[in-house]
């Protein structure tokens, strides 16, 4: 006696159960980050709606003893402590007449120019507002290694949620055809927009 059909039926049942379980719980686990990327997709696409940049320029003086053999750490910490500079140091250039420092973070930048002859400096700090911070996090710009991992994990979760959702539609006989048609229509619409309207 052949046991092929029962085994196939059991395999399909287990696949449906696992796919449903993964789809539900992965969706719940990743809800916050998926919601974040969905909302910031809108704000990123309409940055002019939320423009709120503020630029401040200040002047000061660095101890000259740090400018002969340039003491990078001391200079950076001095600017942080004295002027409240935030974010990571992105660049530190040393030239004969001046030093140039650049700090970058999500929605934030600070650039300092230091005269090596007398220690005077000019610092320009730009804060672009909360929405710009969120947009930069969406893009992973100047957000560090840990956030890059968040983006990678989020992409993996989105992929799994999408795939398990597609798998589930094959087990819903009454909605299988309409569901697959919706998938095809969505893909075709994206392709048409790209071909016809994207320069």
HELIX and SHEET records of a PDB file:
HELIX    1   1 UNK A    4  UNK A   29  1                                  26    
HELIX    2   2 UNK A   31  UNK A   45  1                                  15    
HELIX    3   3 UNK A   47  UNK A   50  5                                   4    
HELIX    4   4 UNK A   64  UNK A   66  5                                   3    
HELIX    5   5 UNK A   72  UNK A   83  1                                  12    
HELIX    6   6 UNK A  130  UNK A  139  1                                  10    
HELIX    7   7 UNK A  144  UNK A  169  1                                  26    
HELIX    8   8 UNK A  173  UNK A  197  1                                  25    
SHEET    1   A 5 UNK A  54  UNK A  61  0                                        
SHEET    2   A 5 UNK A 120  UNK A 127 -1                                        
SHEET    3   A 5 UNK A 108  UNK A 115 -1                                        
SHEET    4   A 5 UNK A  98  UNK A 105 -1                                        
SHEET    5   A 5 UNK A  88  UNK A  94 -1                                        
END                                                                             
